[in-house]
Amino acid sequence: MKKIFLIPVVALFLATGCIRPPQAPPESTPTPPTEFTTLVEKESIIKVEAHGIVIHYQRQSFWDEAELTTILQHEDDFSANVIDRFMDDLSQYDERAVNTSVEFNEAAKATILSCDIQGAISKRDNEYYAVFPWLLRPLGLDFIDSNFRESEKGLTWEGLVNGVPTTVTVELPSIDDIVYKAWEHPVGHCHAHAWWELP
């Protein structure tokens, strides 16, 4: 008897409109940009430092006032986006980053991505071999073809990457003041790798 009674009651509610249609959600603030694809750096300074078998990575990105304002309004989303894109690029080269962070320097109008790259340096006895395709290829660079400056402290480059003034510094262990020259041993480099031998 109860089942027969419930069906007409439900039908009555539906017919008279007592069951309300879903309401539109209340208006909210605009959603923050998730891709930040329209932001263009004014300048980029990238520094990597080989320390033991770990590479310390840091990228400083400088912005104009309007872009920095957008970034600071959505710091968490910006940080997540920058880290996700960097991790995606790294994964293509089978490298791994740990201790990733993004800092905001409002006075300098800059953001700073920092992390440690693991697995990019291999060691056998006192010989070290570092791979840098993960760093160079996304920038369209090459240690030899892009004319990196060679020194006893590593390799450096300055120029435009997609129209953005960019500086890349690769700091390597200083071994008896020997310059890191192309194809030389026991200290040297090729197109996207470097090597050294500790005394």
Buried (B, 14 or more C-beta within 10 A) or exposed (E): EEEEEEEEEEEEEEEEEEEEEEEEEEEEEEEBBEEBEEBEBBBBBBBBBBEEEBBBBBBBBBBEEEBBEBBEEBEEBBBEBBBEBBBEBBEEBEBBBEEBEBEBEEEEBBBBBBBBBBBBBEEEEEEBEBBBBBBBBBBEBBBBEBEBEBBBBBBBBEEEBEEBBBBBBBBBBBBEEBBBEEEEEBBBBEBBBBBBBEE
